[in-house]
Amino acid sequence: LGERYQGLLSDIFNKQQLADDFSLYLHMPTITDPSIAPEGCENFYVLSPVPHLGSGVDWTKTAKPYRDAIMQFLEDNYLPDLQANLIAEHYIDPLHFQGTLNSHMGSAFSVQPILTQSAWFSPHNRSEDFENLYFVGAGTHPGAGLPGVLSSSIIVQNLIGGADSVTMGAPNTLTTEMA
């Protein structure tokens, strides 16, 4: 995390502005699973927290320069010649999260990560208003991130009928057996 991480979060969530300095989450999954990249290559993931589409940031104009600034920072500080050695790249901005993933205002992690919207305080997985309506995802209990989203699906599975009610088949298939 950058030295100004708390200030950066305030810029993003309270002031709704994109800061010139950024904090990055870096992950290289090929360290533990080399099969996800061609031999002799690495797979690298970079996440930079940014404001959602309600902020007024014009991502059609900002995404590429922001990407370039991050790449230059990584090259200058950690990964010399990064851009010269790229074989493939894909970057995602809030427009992608809204348009492709139907995420409200392009927010990657759903609600703002403040105490009153986190963990137990996040929306629960069963509707209080409608019978048989359940919620899964980053904006529900227990929260955002892949572990939180997967955990929310297990919670809903247990609410609906327990572990015996759902069986997994081939990848991307799910069979629900109604009791």
Order of alpha helices (4+ residues) and beta strands (2+ residues): alpha-beta-beta-alpha-alpha-alpha-beta-beta
